Structures are given as structure tokens and as C-alpha cells.
Amino acid sequence: QMIEHHVVGTDIDYLTAPFIEKTERKGWWQTEFWGKYMHSAMPYLAYTDSEKLRVNIERGIDRILASQEPCGYIGNYPDDLRLGEGWDVWGIKYTLMGLLHYVQNEKQKTGNGKCSERCCAALTAARRLCDYVIAEIGPNGKRGRELWQTGNWSGYASSSILESVVWLYRETKDRKYLAFADYIVKGMTDVNPKGPRLLDLALKGVSVADRNEGGKVLKPEDGGDWAYVCKNGRGKAYEMMSCYQGILDYVEEKSKVGEGDAQRIADLRRAAIMTGEDIVKEEINLAGGCSSSEAWYHGARKQHLPYLRLQETCVTTTWMRFCQRLLAETDDPKWADQIERTFYNAYLGAMKADGSEFAGYTPLSGNRYHGQHHCFMHTDCCTANGPRGFLCFLRELFTVKGDVATFNFYTTALVNEKLSTGKTVAFDMYSLYPRADYVRLVSHIEDAGDVPVRFRIPGWTKKATVTVNGEALDGVVPGTYFTVTRAWKFGDLVELRFDMPTVSHRIDHNIAFTRGPVLLARDSRFADGELSEVFRQGIKDGAVVPFTPVRTPFDDIWMTFSATLPIGTHTENPEGAYPTTVTFCDYASAGNTWHRDNHYRTWFQVEVAPESR
């Protein structure tokens, strides 16, 4: 539904019109929408082979190419405002991404690495566009300013073009683009009071929410539309993570060519990993989401409070992409755990049930509702970004790397990949996970020799079992990959079970509940009492609480549970002393009618006893 109603249904003329008009004088970001669209459109074209989508993509490419100026510029700003205070460099980043997604997918489609005429034109356009940026704001550029000095958020937004520049180097092997990447990384990591400082602050262990100059916390009263535009703040979540993704790509390429100071390369890698770990510890909530007003705010410890503009979908999608990159870098399944939690909660919770739209912000309690209209357009950054998140889940579901097959996620699917020998590794997987705790896989492998197959054992489970053809295997440890190496035969049966109790979480006299990777919520559609009614004392943090799966009364709710809990006050009344039976559902389903009268709640207040004063 998301592909058909959202990606395929996109009006490509509408997204590309700003490139042709070139009338933007307010410093806005219309030109990011097309590049984000291409990030999802190209993979989904391979998946669906939709003729309408193919026509859309090719028309978009033609319109972008036609908009390129003789100097190489592709964008929507008049010359006097280019590559300056607004979001022009940010938009160029996404334009480069869009062109390169097209080139990469077209080459992959041919199977021989060759390009069609349109594909070659797209690559040439990407080179000319990057050459323009280098000439204007690269080393000794015509504009007389460094790249990191443009844009917003201490150079985060503009510096994140690093990812696209590294992609262009990979595609062309032209060393001038790797040299430009060196220049960008220097600007990102120099200890400049007004710069990004993405290396030293990370290695010092400064939390992402505390990296503003002097530790200043940005507030609305600081002036301006502070949630979106701040010249010298370092708290913007989306842009910061985008920079670290580029840094990890840069580290990979520098390591391949064996260039640069080995210690510095190692430090860059460590800074990105340390930042990801800090985000998990300090920012990620039980829904796998983060950010208030798009900025870091030590949100993990404050998630029970109704903070402003919670869980921007752009941040959610970028967090999934960052985790995907960290998973590739470290091969640590904890990053797959993070993708899973975010996908089943914050991500699916932001998507409209028919897949046509993504919410701009998704609170942990309240209502779900439409996104914004950005830049005088009937779209917004989150609706454009949303489909990219699904790709993180799909691409890491089942992989083969170095002739080792890995299952990171579990669902109903037929998966297959090629080994270097040309043999195919394939499984028929059936599961209702995470609604159910059981996964069944049947091998479709024949005559491939001994093949190691790894199964992610989620870190949240206390106990898991793996059986092959009915035989239980030893050594299954939560938070690791469990490897089964054998000469797989057609019909070999693998069964996995995960202990998935409902667990309580308490923060400062507030309580919430999770079951496996899923955050649970009450929903006003169940009409089973006032959602704001408090809990009595008695449920400890980390307690296993009896929740019973029950049949849902609504087709658009994925999973439903009944629980009898100590809800209510005035226990001196015998009737009031009884517990209350209420219904919970998964967070992603809660409030998904997108109607104002549909309320939901995940965190509940707990009575405070006098001795707690």
C-alpha cells in the first residue's frame, strides 16, 4: 500500500518544478524532496516493476537534467543566494543522491555495469553539480567561504553532503571527489567554536544533547523559528546523524585506498560508534524514537513528559539508516535490535494506515495527525523521507555477506541470496512475529555445501530456543547471533521461540509496558475508562506483568491484550480497591484513525505516597 499510494502516486512534475522555476529567496528546502523520493523509488521499482513508477522516474530525471545550468548548478536558488545561509547545499546533497540512486540502479539492472544514455547523462550531471560546489565553496572557492560555514546548525546541514560526495567517488573513482571529501571532513572535525566538531566532542564523551557551545540549551524564547533554523546550535538530530553516516562511508573508502593517518581514521570510526551508543543510552525511547522539536534533549529520561514536537519522522528514518550503517560497520546485532524496535513502533506509528502519508511528529501519548506543508508546497520532509525507512528493514531482513547468511528480522517471506559459488541460499519463512513468539523456517537449499546461517537472538528476550529438524541446539544467547553451520538440505526445518513477556518500565512515578520489541498503549476506541486515570503503587520497574492476548474488535489494530491492573484511587472504598481490566494494543496501531477524537496513551502516572516526599 505504501509503495502504491505513496511512491508510485507521487506527482513528479510537482516535485521537480522548483528546480525549473529557481525562485526561492527565503532559504527553504524544496529541493530535498525529489532526492528523497528517488532513494525509495529506485529500489521499489526493482521490487514492483511498475510501469507508472518507471515513467515517473525517467520523467523526473529528464526534468532535473533540463534544469541544470551551464555552470553545473542544479537547484532552486537565484545566483546571489546560492551556497549560503539557506538550505541550498543540503538540497544539492539530495539532488546528488537522487541522480546517483538512478545511476546505481540502472547499472545493476543491466548486470554488466554499463549505462544507458539517460544513465550516463545523469552521472555526468552529478559530476558537473559536484564540480560546481567544489569551485564555489571548496578549497579556495569563488564564494570565499568554507562549506561548513554555509547553511544551519553549525554546519551540520551542509557538511552532510559528505555522504553524496563519497558515493560519487565510489561511482567514478575520480580522486578529486575523495580529495573534496577530505576537505569536508576537515571542516566537520576541526575544533572551531562555531563548527560541527563531530570528532573531538564525541571522543570526549560529550552527550549529543550537550554539544552546543558552552552547553547552552536552545529554547523557543531564543528567537526565530528555532525548531528548524539555528545558525550555531549542535543539537539537530537529523543533520548530525546524516553527517556521521557520511563519516562512516568516508572511513570505508579511505581504508580501502590505504590513505590518511590510520589513527585519525580509527578515531573517526570510533566517534560515529560512540555517538550511536550515546543516542541509544540518552535519547531513544521505548518506541525506538527520539528528538523533541527535532533536537536532542536527553529524551530517554524524559519520555514520560509531553515534550514539544516529539519523534519527527525524518529523525526516525535517519536513526534507522544510521543504525543500518553501524550494523554494517560493526556486525553487532544490537544495531539490528534498534532498527527492529524503531520499525515496529515509531516508524509504523508515523505511517498512515493506507501508506499514503507520514506524520511530521508522533507523540507517545495524544493523537496522530497529518504532517506539515513545507516551503509553500503540499508536501513535507517527513512524507518525502518516510518510504526510505522501510528499506532499512527490507535490506537487512536477510543478507549474505562473505558466504555467511544472516537473518536479522523475522516475518513471513520467501528469501534468497547468491553465494560467491553461484549457489543459492533460500528459506521459506513463516511467522506472525512480534505478535507471536514463534518463527518457522524451511530450507530450500540444495547442494550448496556447508553454509553458516546466523539467526539474530534479540537482546530484549531473556530466553530463546533454536531447533533444527526437532533437535534443540545449545548455546543460544540473547543479544548475539546464533550460527548453524551444516550442509543444508531441501526441507530442513528451523524453529525459533523467544520468551516475550510484558515488562513494566518506570520513570519518576510514571509507568509504561512493552512486550518484546513492542511498546503497548491504551486507545480511546476500546472505551474502557479514562486514559488519564492513575495507577496505584505496586508494580516495580522491570516487573513481568500478566497481559493476555485477545481478539481485537477492530481490523486496523494489529495486536490486542487484556490486563487487570491496579488502576484508580480512593482505595478506602471496597469497590475502589479492586483492580481494573483494560485493553492495550501495539503503539503503531494506537490512534491510527488519524481523527482528533481518537486518543491513545503509553505512559501512565503512578500515585505518589507521602513517604516519597
C-alpha positions in Angstrom: 0.0 0.0 0.0 2.8 2.4 0.9 4.5 1.8 -2.5 1.3 2.2 -4.5 -0.3 5.0 -2.6 2.8 7.0 -1.8 5.8 6.3 -4.0 4.0 5.3 -7.3 1.4 8.0 -6.7 3.9 10.9 -6.4 3.4 13.8 -8.8 6.9 14.1 -10.2 6.2 17.3 -12.1 5.3 18.9 -8.8 8.5 17.8 -7.0 10.7 18.9 -9.8 9.0 22.3 -10.6 11.2 24.3 -8.1 14.4 23.2 -10.0 13.0 24.8 -13.1 11.4 27.9 -11.5 14.5 28.9 -9.4 12.5 31.5 -7.4 13.4 30.6 -3.8 14.5 33.6 -1.8 13.6 32.6 1.7 16.3 30.0 2.1 14.0 27.0 2.2 14.4 23.3 1.2 12.1 22.4 -1.6 14.9 20.6 -3.5 15.3 17.8 -0.9 12.0 16.2 -1.8 13.0 14.8 -5.2 16.2 13.2 -4.0 14.4 11.5 -1.1 11.8 10.3 -3.5 14.5 8.7 -5.7 16.1 7.0 -2.7 12.9 4.9 -2.3 11.6 5.0 -5.9 14.5 3.1 -7.4 14.5 0.1 -5.1 10.7 -0.1 -5.2 10.8 -0.1 -9.0 13.0 -3.2 -8.9 10.5 -4.7 -6.5 7.3 -3.9 -8.3 8.4 -3.3 -11.9 5.6 -0.7 -12.0 5.4 0.9 -15.4 3.9 4.1 -13.9 6.7 4.3 -11.5 9.3 3.8 -14.2 7.7 6.6 -16.3 7.7 8.9 -13.3 11.3 8.3 -12.5 12.5 8.8 -16.1 10.4 12.0 -16.5 11.9 13.3 -13.2 15.4 12.6 -14.4 14.8 14.4 -17.7 13.3 17.4 -15.9 16.3 17.6 -13.5 18.8 17.3 -16.3 16.9 20.0 -18.3 17.1 22.3 -15.3 20.9 22.1 -15.0 22.7 25.4 -15.8 25.8 25.7 -17.9 27.8 26.3 -14.7 26.6 22.9 -13.4 24.2 24.2 -10.8 21.0 22.3 -10.1 18.7 23.9 -7.6 16.1 26.5 -6.9 18.1 29.5 -5.6 19.0 32.6 -7.6 22.7 33.1 -8.0 23.1 35.7 -5.3 21.7 33.4 -2.6 23.4 30.1 -3.7 25.6 28.1 -1.3 25.0 30.5 1.5 22.8 30.8 4.6 19.8 28.7 3.5 19.4 25.0 2.6 20.9 25.1 -0.8 23.9 22.8 -0.1 21.5 20.5 1.8 19.3 20.4 -1.3 22.3 19.7 -3.6 23.2 16.7 -1.3 19.8 15.2 -2.0 19.9 16.0 -5.7 23.3 14.2 -6.0 21.7 11.3 -4.1 18.8 11.2 -6.5 21.0 11.2 -9.6 23.3 8.5 -8.1 20.5 6.3 -7.0 19.3 6.3 -10.6 22.8 5.5 -12.0 23.5 2.7 -9.5 20.1 1.0 -10.0 20.3 1.3 -13.8 23.8 -0.2 -13.9 22.6 -3.0 -11.6 19.7 -3.7 -13.8 21.9 -4.3 -16.9 24.1 -6.7 -14.9 27.2 -5.6 -16.8 27.9 -2.3 -15.1 27.1 -0.3 -18.3 24.8 2.7 -18.5 22.0 3.7 -20.9 22.2 7.1 -22.5 20.0 8.6 -19.8 22.0 6.9 -17.1 25.3 8.3 -18.5 23.7 11.8 -18.7 22.6 11.5 -15.0 26.2 10.6 -13.9 27.6 13.5 -16.0 25.1 15.9 -14.4 26.1 14.6 -10.9 29.8 15.3 -11.7 29.1 18.7 -13.0 27.0 19.6 -10.0 29.7 18.5 -7.5 32.3 20.3 -9.6 30.3 23.4 -9.2 30.2 23.1 -5.4 33.9 22.5 -5.3 34.6 25.5 -7.4 32.3 27.8 -5.4 32.8 26.7 -1.8 35.6 24.1 -1.9 39.2 24.9 -1.2 39.9 28.5 -2.2 36.4 28.6 -3.7 35.0 31.6 -5.5 32.4 32.4 -2.8 35.1 33.0 -0.2 33.6 30.8 2.5 34.1 27.3 3.6 31.5 24.7 3.1 30.8 24.2 6.8 30.2 27.9 7.2 27.1 27.7 5.0 23.6 26.5 6.0 22.5 26.0 9.5 23.2 24.1 12.7 26.9 24.8 13.0 27.5 23.5 9.5 25.7 20.1 10.1 23.3 20.5 7.2 25.8 21.5 4.6 28.5 19.1 5.9 26.2 16.1 5.4 26.8 16.4 1.7 29.9 14.3 2.5 27.7 11.1 2.1 26.8 12.1 -1.5 30.4 13.1 -2.4 31.7 9.7 -1.2 29.0 8.0 -3.3 30.2 10.0 -6.3 33.8 8.9 -5.7 32.7 5.3 -5.4 30.9 5.6 -8.7 33.6 7.4 -10.7 36.9 6.6 -8.8 37.8 10.2 -9.6 40.3 11.1 -6.8 39.2 14.8 -6.9 36.0 13.7 -5.1 37.9 11.9 -2.4 40.1 15.0 -2.0 36.9 17.1 -1.7 35.7 14.6 1.0 39.0 15.1 2.8 38.2 18.9 2.8 34.7 18.4 4.1 35.8 16.1 6.9 38.4 18.6 8.0 35.7 21.2 8.3 33.5 18.8 10.2 36.2 17.9 12.7 38.3 21.0 13.3 38.0 22.4 16.8 36.3 25.6 15.7 34.0 27.3 18.2 31.3 27.7 15.5 31.9 24.5 13.6 30.4 21.0 13.8 33.1 19.5 15.9 31.9 15.9 15.2 35.2 14.3 16.3 36.6 15.9 19.5 33.2 16.3 21.3 32.3 12.6 20.6 35.6 11.3 21.7 35.4 13.3 24.9 32.1 11.5 25.6 30.0 14.7 25.4 26.4 13.6 25.0 24.7 14.6 21.8 22.3 16.9 23.8 25.2 18.7 25.4 27.3 19.6 22.4 26.0 23.2 21.9 28.7 25.8 22.5 29.1 26.3 26.3 26.5 23.7 26.9 23.7 26.1 26.1 20.2 24.6 25.8 18.3 26.2 22.9 14.8 27.4 23.8 11.9 28.9 21.9 12.4 32.3 23.5 15.9 32.4 21.9 14.1 33.9 18.9 13.3 32.8 15.4 11.8 29.5 14.3 14.3 27.7 16.5 13.0 24.2 15.8 14.1 24.4 12.1 16.7 27.2 11.8 19.6 27.8 14.1 22.9 29.0 12.9 25.2 27.8 15.7 23.4 25.1 17.6 24.7 21.5 17.5 21.6 19.7 18.8 19.8 19.0 15.5 19.3 15.2 15.4 18.6 14.5 11.7 21.5 16.5 10.4 24.0 15.2 13.0 23.3 11.6 12.2 23.5 12.3 8.5 27.0 13.7 9.0 28.1 10.5 10.8 26.7 8.3 8.1 28.9 10.2 5.7 31.9 9.9 8.0 31.5 6.1 8.1 31.3 5.9 4.3 34.4 8.1 4.2 36.2 5.9 6.6 35.4 2.9 4.5 36.8 4.4 1.3 39.9 5.8 3.0 40.6 2.4 4.5 40.3 0.8 1.0 42.8 3.0 -0.6 45.1 2.9 2.5 45.4 6.7 2.7 45.5 9.1 5.6 46.5 8.9 9.2 45.4 5.4 10.4 44.8 6.7 14.0 42.6 9.6 12.7 40.6 7.1 10.5 40.1 4.9 13.6 39.1 7.9 15.7 36.5 9.0 13.1 35.0 5.5 13.2 35.1 5.4 17.0 33.4 8.8 17.1 30.5 7.6 15.0 30.0 4.4 17.0 30.3 6.3 20.4 27.7 8.8 19.1 25.3 6.0 18.2 25.8 4.4 21.6 25.1 7.7 23.3 21.9 8.1 21.4 20.7 4.7 22.5 21.5 5.5 26.1 20.4 9.1 26.3 17.8 9.7 23.6 15.9 6.6 22.4 12.5 6.0 24.0 10.5 2.8 24.3 9.1 3.3 20.9 12.5 3.5 19.3 12.0 7.2 18.5 13.8 10.3 19.6 14.0 14.1 19.5 11.9 17.0 20.6 11.5 19.8 18.1 13.9 17.7 16.0 16.7 18.2 18.5 18.4 16.0 21.1 17.2 16.6 24.7 18.2 13.6 26.9 14.8 12.2 25.8 15.2 8.7 27.2 14.9 10.0 30.8 12.1 12.5 29.8 9.9 10.3 27.6 7.1 10.3 30.1 6.6 14.0 29.7 4.6 15.7 26.9 7.6 17.4 25.1 7.0 19.5 22.1 7.1 18.0 18.6 8.1 14.5 19.6 9.6 12.0 17.2 10.0 13.8 13.9 9.7 11.1 11.2 12.8 12.4 9.4 14.7 11.7 12.7 13.1 8.3 13.0 14.0 7.3 9.4 17.6 8.7 9.7 18.1 6.9 13.0 17.2 3.6 11.2 19.6 4.4 8.4 22.3 5.3 10.9 21.7 2.0 12.7 21.9 0.2 9.4 25.2 1.7 8.7 26.5 0.9 12.2 25.3 -2.7 11.8 27.3 -2.9 8.6 30.4 -1.4 10.3 30.4 -3.4 13.5 28.4 -6.6 12.7 26.9 -6.1 16.2 23.3 -7.3 16.4 22.4 -4.6 18.9 22.0 -2.2 16.0 19.5 -4.6 14.4 17.7 -4.6 17.7 17.4 -0.8 17.4 16.1 -0.9 13.9 13.5 -3.5 14.9 12.2 -1.5 17.8 12.0 1.7 15.8 10.4 0.0 12.8 7.6 -1.7 14.8 6.8 1.4 16.9 7.9 4.9 15.9 8.2 4.2 12.2 4.9 2.3 11.6 3.2 4.6 14.1 4.0 7.6 11.9 2.6 6.0 8.8 -1.0 6.4 7.8 -2.8 3.1 7.7 -3.1 3.2 3.9 0.6 4.1 3.5 -0.2 7.4 1.7 1.3 9.7 4.2 3.7 10.1 7.2 3.0 12.2 10.2 5.5 15.0 10.9 5.6 14.3 14.6 4.2 11.3 16.6 3.8 11.8 20.3 3.9 8.9 22.8 0.5 9.9 24.0 -2.1 12.0 22.3 -3.2 12.0 18.7 -1.7 11.0 15.4 -2.3 13.6 12.6 -1.2 14.9 9.2 2.2 16.3 8.6 3.0 19.8 7.5 3.1 21.8 4.3 6.7 22.9 3.8 8.0 25.7 1.6 4.6 26.6 0.2 4.2 23.1 -1.1 1.6 20.5 -0.4 4.2 18.1 1.0 6.8 18.0 3.7 10.2 16.5 4.6 8.7 13.6 6.6 6.3 12.5 3.9 9.2 12.5 1.5 11.5 10.7 3.9 9.1 8.1 5.2 9.4 5.4 2.5 13.2 5.3 3.0 12.8 3.8 6.4 11.1 0.7 5.1 14.1 -0.1 3.0 16.3 -0.4 6.2 14.1 -3.2 7.4 13.8 -4.9 4.0 17.5 -4.7 3.2 18.7 -6.2 6.5 15.9 -8.8 6.8 18.1 -11.5 5.2 21.6 -10.9 3.9 24.5 -12.9 2.6 28.0 -11.4 3.2 31.2 -13.4 2.8 29.1 -16.5 2.1 27.5 -16.3 5.6 23.7 -15.9 5.6 22.1 -13.8 8.3 18.5 -13.4 9.5 18.2 -10.1 11.3 14.4 -9.8 11.3 11.5 -12.3 11.2 8.3 -12.2 9.2 6.5 -14.2 6.5 8.6 -14.2 3.4 10.5 -16.3 0.8 14.1 -15.1 1.0 17.0 -16.0 -1.3 20.6 -14.8 -2.0 23.5 -16.0 -4.0 26.8 -17.2 -2.5 30.1 -16.5 -4.2 30.0 -20.0 -5.6 26.8 -19.2 -7.5 24.8 -21.5 -5.3 21.5 -20.1 -3.9 20.7 -19.9 -0.2 16.9 -19.8 0.2 14.4 -20.2 3.0 10.6 -20.1 3.3 9.9 -18.2 6.5 6.6 -18.1 8.3 5.9 -16.0 11.4 3.5 -13.6 13.0 6.4 -12.2 15.0 6.4 -10.0 17.0 2.7 -10.6 17.6 3.7 -14.2 18.2 6.9 -15.6 19.7 7.4 -18.3 17.1 9.3 -18.4 13.8 9.4 -21.3 11.3 11.9 -21.5 8.5 12.1 -24.3 5.9 15.3 -24.7 3.8 15.2 -24.5 0.1 18.9 -25.0 -0.2 20.3 -27.9 -2.3 23.9 -29.0 -2.9 25.5 -25.8 -1.6 27.9 -27.5 0.8 28.3 -26.3 4.4 26.7 -22.9 4.8 26.8 -20.9 8.0 23.3 -19.4 8.7 23.1 -16.8 11.6 19.9 -16.0 13.5 19.7 -12.8 15.5 18.6 -13.5 19.1 17.1 -10.3 20.3 18.7 -8.6 23.2 15.3 -7.9 24.9 14.5 -11.6 25.4 15.6 -13.5 28.5 15.4 -16.9 26.9 15.3 -18.2 23.3 15.4 -21.7 21.8 16.5 -22.9 18.3 15.7 -26.3 17.0 16.7 -27.9 13.7 14.6 -30.8 12.5 13.2 -31.1 16.0 16.6 -31.2 17.8 17.2 -28.4 20.3 20.6 -26.7 20.0 22.8 -25.4 22.8 24.5 -22.1 23.2 21.6 -19.7 22.3 22.4 -16.4 24.0 20.2 -13.2 23.8 21.9 -10.3 22.2 24.0 -12.3 19.8 23.9 -14.1 16.5 23.4 -17.9 16.8 25.1 -19.7 14.0 24.0 -23.0 12.5 26.5 -24.4 10.0 25.5 -27.5 8.1 25.1 -29.0 4.6 21.5 -27.7 4.3 19.0 -29.9 2.5 15.7 -29.1 1.0 13.1 -29.3 3.7 15.3 -28.8 6.8 13.2 -27.2 9.4 14.4 -24.4 11.8 12.2 -23.3 14.6 12.8 -20.3 16.9 11.0 -19.3 20.0 11.6 -16.2 22.0 10.4 -15.5 25.6 8.2 -12.5 25.2 6.7 -11.4 28.5 5.1 -8.0 29.1 7.5 -5.9 31.2 6.9 -2.7 33.1 9.1 0.5 32.9 9.0 3.3 35.5 10.3 6.8 35.3 9.6 9.3 38.1 6.2 8.0 39.1 5.1 7.1 35.6 4.8 3.6 34.1 4.7 2.0 30.7 4.7 -1.5 29.3 6.5 -3.3 26.5 6.1 -6.8 25.1 9.2 -8.0 23.3 10.2 -5.1 21.0 6.7 -3.6 21.0 5.5 -0.6 23.2 1.9 -1.1 24.3 -0.7 1.6 24.5 -4.3 2.2 25.6 -6.6 3.6 22.9 -9.9 5.5 23.3 -11.6 3.2 20.8 -11.7 0.5 23.4 -13.9 2.7 25.6 -12.7 1.0 28.8 -12.2 4.0 31.0 -10.5 7.3 31.3 -7.0 7.0 29.8 -5.5 9.6 32.3 -6.6 7.6 35.4 -3.6 7.0 37.6 -2.1 3.7 38.7 -1.7 2.7 42.3 1.7 1.7 43.8 2.7 -1.9 43.5 4.2 -2.6 40.0 8.0 -2.3 40.1 10.3 -1.3 37.3 11.2 -4.4 35.2 8.3 -6.5 36.6 6.7 -9.1 34.4 3.0 -8.2 34.2 0.3 -10.6 33.1 -1.1 -9.4 29.8 -3.3 -11.8 27.8 -3.5 -11.7 24.0 -7.2 -11.2 23.0 -9.1 -10.8 19.8 -9.1 -7.2 18.5 -12.5 -5.6 17.9 -11.0 -3.5 15.0 -9.5 -4.7 11.8 -6.9 -1.9 11.8 -5.4 -2.9 15.1 -2.6 -5.4 14.8 -2.3 -6.8 18.3 -4.5 -6.5 21.4 -4.0 -7.5 25.0 -6.2 -7.6 28.2 -4.7 -6.8 31.5 -6.1 -6.5 35.0 -4.1 -3.7 36.7 -4.2 -1.5 39.9 -5.8 1.5 38.2 -7.7 4.1 40.2 -7.6 5.9 43.6 -9.7 6.1 46.7 -8.9 2.5 47.8 -10.7 3.0 51.1 -13.8 2.2 49.2 -14.1 -1.6 48.9 -15.2 -1.3 45.3 -12.3 1.2 44.5 -9.8 -1.3 45.9 -10.4 -3.8 43.1 -8.1 -3.8 40.1 -9.4 -2.7 36.6 -9.4 -4.8 33.5 -8.4 -2.7 30.4 -7.2 -3.3 26.9 -3.9 -2.4 25.3 -2.7 -2.5 21.7 0.6 -2.1 20.0 1.8 1.5 19.8 1.8 1.6 16.0 -1.9 0.7 15.8 -2.9 3.2 18.6 -4.6 6.3 17.3 -4.1 5.2 13.6 -7.5 6.6 12.5 -5.8 10.0 12.4 -9.0 11.5 13.8 -8.9 14.1 16.6 -11.4 12.0 18.7 -9.0 9.0 18.7 -6.7 9.3 21.7 -4.1 7.0 23.0 -1.6 6.8 25.9 1.6 4.9 26.6 2.9 6.4 29.9 0.6 6.5 32.9 1.0 8.4 36.2 1.5 6.4 39.4 0.3 7.7 42.7 2.9 9.3 44.9 3.0 8.1 48.5 3.6 10.6 51.3 7.0 8.9 52.2 8.2 9.8 48.6 8.4 13.5 49.6 
